[in-house]
Amino acid sequence: MMTRAKQQGFTLIELLVVLVIIIIGFSAISISISSGNDTAELKAAARDIISAFRYARGQALMAHQQITVDFDLEENTYTLSNRERVYNIPDDISLTIVTAQSELTGQNQGSIRFYGDGSSTGGRVTLTRNNTKQQIDINWLTGGVELNDNFDADEQ
């Protein structure tokens, strides 16, 4: 007597269900990664500005002269007074600056000044993209720079 061997394998419907599940999983991962890139770019811009502040303070201390970090809010750029290079901030990042009245140099332009003794005019630079905010505080007495990113843009 001859018996037929049971066929093993997957049906077309089973394969399609698995493919749909895989596609949904990759879609969720790509959405998560793209939102993380926005935050990463905002943090990178904040770190670049912090580096510029720290460099300016160090140069002021070493040379015993005033160094400024000058911001152009309309162009989304900043420069250092002892360098000619213009540093760009991505256009989709909103930039605001709080500084001494004497450091407001024009419409949508302002500076943070570092003195030869390490102090500064002090101030705050805020970078915002969507609901994410990076806030950089500059202490007027010590010239110290601190990043504060523990809040949402909607809070203030």
HELIX and SHEET records of a PDB file:
HELIX    1   1 LEU A   12  ALA A   63  1                                  52    
HELIX    2   2 GLN A  101  GLU A  103  5                                   3    
HELIX    3   3 ALA A  153  GLU A  155  5                                   3    
SHEET    1   A 5 VAL A  86  ASN A  88  0                                        
SHEET    2   A 5 THR A  77  LEU A  80 -1                                        
SHEET    3   A 5 ILE A  67  ASP A  72 -1                                        
SHEET    4   A 5 GLN A 109  PHE A 114 -1                                        
SHEET    5   A 5 LEU A 104  GLY A 106 -1                                        
SHEET    1   B 4 SER A  94  VAL A  98  0                                        
SHEET    2   B 4 GLY A 123  ARG A 129 -1                                        
SHEET    3   B 4 THR A 132  ILE A 138 -1                                        
SHEET    4   B 4 VAL A 145  ASN A 148 -1                                        
END                                                                             
